[in-house]
Amino acid sequence: MQAREGLRRIVEEQPGNAQACRLLAQAEEVLLDYRSARIALEKVLAFEGGTDRRDVKKLASLREHEAWWGGLGLTPAQLAELGCDLEMKLAGSPCDRTLRHTRTWLEHASLPIPDRVAQALEDCGGHCDCQVLHNIVR
């Protein structure tokens, strides 16, 4: 995170520095901030004329990941918290083939529209608590 902050400062101070933007995009991606990674890589493509196929492919991948996380309605940290909660609850009793524990967690997480997140989890293959844990969280 310190490296990301340092790279952000360099990009602000040297707006035309394509290498700093490329490194910032990589740092943002590692930290699962796909929106910021996409923006930084778009700057690289603008500086360099968009000729590097690897950068164009990476940009497509970043857009896909950004859309997936946006559609899910959870941050990576929230998804990890949900996973920890499900592991603990499912360790004590078997899955009852519902989203009972997931919905309880979503309601307590103070999400604006927990039903939308639950639907997004189902759309990603999480039709019950154990599937959310194994198909989405892990």
Protein Blocks (a to p, Z undefined) as FASTA:
>chain_A
ZZmmmmmmmmmmmmmlmklmmmmmmmmmmnopaklmmmmmmmmmmmnoomafklmmmmmm
mmmmmmmmmmnopafklmmmmmmmmmmmmmmpccehiaklmmmmmmmnopablmlmmmmm
mmnopabfklmmmmmmZZ
